[in-house]
Amino acid sequence: MCFGRAYAASPGHTPVIVQPDGDGRRAIQNHELDKERDALRRLQAQEGAGGADAQLAVNRHQSNIRALEAELQRLPASVRRQP
């Protein structure tokens, strides 16, 4: 039995692209937001993480967090995470 891409790429099978619904999009965005926040916390907790590379990484995570929060705000109210 084949799984994933191997199955989709097998002769005679048409690959299917699934678009997540509103709840699925919210879940994906919230998962990505949680990952970015965790990565930022870990980076900030590292001792000696005050160099230029570390600051670039902090800035990148902060930018990603802002973008994900903005994307979540654009979702219809019915699919936003409830506080």
C-alpha positions as CSV (number, residue, x, y, z in Angstrom):
1,M,0.0,0.0,0.0
2,C,1.3,3.4,-0.9
3,F,0.9,6.6,1.2
4,G,1.2,10.3,0.7
5,R,3.0,11.5,-2.4
6,A,3.9,8.0,-3.7
7,Y,0.2,7.2,-3.8
8,A,-0.8,10.5,-5.5
9,A,2.0,10.1,-8.1
10,S,1.1,6.5,-8.9
11,P,-0.2,5.8,-12.4
12,G,-4.0,5.9,-12.6
13,H,-4.4,8.1,-9.6
14,T,-5.2,11.8,-9.8
15,P,-3.6,13.8,-7.0
16,V,-6.1,15.7,-4.9
17,I,-5.4,19.1,-3.4
18,V,-7.5,19.7,-0.3
19,Q,-8.2,23.3,0.7
20,P,-8.8,23.6,4.5
21,D,-12.1,25.1,5.5
22,G,-12.2,28.0,7.9
23,D,-11.7,25.9,11.0
24,G,-8.8,24.1,9.3
25,R,-7.2,27.4,8.3
26,R,-7.6,28.7,11.9
27,A,-6.1,25.6,13.3
28,I,-3.1,25.8,11.0
29,Q,-2.5,29.5,11.6
30,N,-2.8,29.0,15.4
31,H,-0.4,26.1,15.3
32,E,2.1,28.2,13.3
33,L,1.7,31.1,15.7
34,D,2.3,28.9,18.7
35,K,5.5,27.5,17.0
36,E,6.8,31.0,16.3
37,R,6.1,32.1,19.9
38,D,7.8,29.1,21.3
39,A,10.8,29.6,19.1
40,L,11.0,33.2,20.1
41,R,10.8,32.3,23.8
42,R,13.6,29.7,23.4
43,L,15.8,32.1,21.6
44,Q,15.3,34.8,24.2
45,A,16.0,32.3,27.0
46,Q,19.4,31.4,25.5
47,E,22.3,32.9,27.4
48,G,24.7,34.9,25.2
49,A,22.1,35.3,22.5
50,G,22.8,39.0,22.1
51,G,24.8,38.9,18.9
52,A,23.8,40.3,15.5
53,D,22.6,36.9,14.3
54,A,20.5,36.3,17.4
55,Q,18.9,39.8,16.9
56,L,18.1,39.0,13.3
57,A,16.4,35.8,14.4
58,V,14.4,37.6,17.1
59,N,13.3,40.2,14.6
60,R,12.3,37.4,12.1
61,H,10.2,35.6,14.7
62,Q,8.6,38.9,15.8
63,S,7.8,39.7,12.2
64,N,6.3,36.2,11.6
65,I,4.2,36.5,14.8
66,R,2.8,39.9,13.7
67,A,2.0,38.5,10.2
68,L,0.3,35.4,11.7
69,E,-1.7,37.6,14.1
70,A,-2.8,39.9,11.2
71,E,-3.8,36.9,9.1
72,L,-5.9,35.5,12.0
73,Q,-7.6,38.9,12.3
74,R,-8.6,38.7,8.6
75,L,-10.4,35.3,9.1
76,P,-14.1,35.6,9.6
77,A,-15.1,35.9,13.3
78,S,-16.7,32.5,13.2
79,V,-13.3,30.8,12.6
80,R,-11.1,32.9,15.0
81,R,-9.7,31.3,18.1
82,Q,-11.9,32.1,21.1
83,P,-10.0,33.7,24.0
